[in-house]
Every structure is written in C-alpha cells, then in structure tokens.
C-alpha cells in the first residue's frame, strides 16, 4: 500500500510540476479512429454527416494542446478519443474553444479516494474525476473506469468526462460556482441563479429525476444538469423545458469564439 501511494505521488509530482501544454502541429485524424468514434460516442453518431469532420478536427486540436498520461496503465487510442470527446462535446456549439485553464489529464485505472489512492485495498474509492487547484492547477484527474462507463451507458444522464470538463468551463471566469459567465449573457445571470436554486430544492426534496449529486452545490448542479443535457436532451426538454432552454443558450449560442 505504501509503495503504491509513493508511486502515485511520484507520478503526480512529475506530471504536475514538469509538464507544459504542448504547442505542436495538429495531427491528421488517424485511420481507425472513425470506427472507434462510431462505436463508442453516441453524440458523434447523432451529428449530421457534414459536421462530423469538424468534430474529428476539434478532437485532434484538443489532443495537440493537452497531455494525457496514465498511472499504472498504458494510454490507448480509445482513452485519447474519450478524453478528447469529453472536452469537445460541451463546447462544440462554439466556433472555436481552447481550454486555456488545462495543460494535462492524468488517467487512473479505477475510481479513487480523497488521498488519490485507487488500489483495491484503498478505502472510500468513489471519485471518478476531479479538476485540480492550487499546486495541481490546470490539471485534471479521471478514472478510466468512470470515463468509459459514461460513454457506454447513454441513458443514465451521467457522463464523468463531460462533468469534469463542464467544471473547467465554469472555472474559466475565475470561480467554479455554477454560474457560467463565459457562456451566458449577463441579463440571464439572475434568472439562471433563480432557476438553479429552485431546481436544487426540488432535487433535495426528492421531487426531481435529476441526479441527487446535483443538489450538493451550485457548481455540481451545473455539471450534473449539463451531463443530462448532452446525454438525454429530448428527455430534459420534456421534463425541464425552462432548464433545457437555459442550457441551450449556454452551449449552443451560435457562431462565437472563446
């Protein structure tokens, strides 16, 4: 156990302290990845054929700017695709987007705990992803198991990868507070806050189909309902039309760049 913890901390230290965002040329979308996208990413399959090339290019743009490294695992093509899709899906409604507040993603084999332990013997391993702060600023940690589950189950209104990237988007205005100032026009801020508090109350009173974790705080609410929006948009529109409309304004604003 001690050895495993030391190994993880050493990997973290090397990753967080010495890695810089790479500024390489965007590579050509590899042969074989199209099949992986079609098989594993429902959002991509549902895109009109004429928008799929843009999505592929956006994934390669992301991979040219952000490192993905594994702890006790070898990074596969599918790992890269699912991390990149988690990043691109929430911002695909924008003409251009760069995650200036992210330099690297560290992929763990399994869920982990608050001590960043993921061994089978570690207690309370229930964290699927987190966005770093302080010493770990501009970093993200994801569980491979949680990442894959989010794309395998397309009906549970949950996707860990998208959830964590929405936190990054939320954080771009300086505060991870559930108020997406980078996405929402200023005149809609108060209506959004009012709707958020009203819906959180419904969640906490067990009167909503929105995942319970969304009632934890404003930041988690925004991330949880965004998962719902991208995974089950028709259901969200049917059950929560006002919330759907607000999220539509956030994530599909037309031709604008960030």
Secondary structure, 3 states (H helix, E strand, C coil): CHHHHHHHHHHHHHHHHHCCCCCCCCCCCCCCHHHHHHHHCHHHHHCCHHHHHHHHHHHHHHHHHCEEEECCCCCCHHHHHHHHHHHHHCCCCCCECCCCCCCEEEEECCCECCCCCCCCCCCCCCECEEECCHHHCCEEEEEHHHHHHHHHCCCCCCCHHHHHHHHHHHHCCCCCCCCCCCCCCHHHHHHHHHHHHHHHHHHHCCCCCCCHHHHCCHHHHHHHHHHHHHHCHHHHHHHCHHHHHHHHHHHCCCCCEC
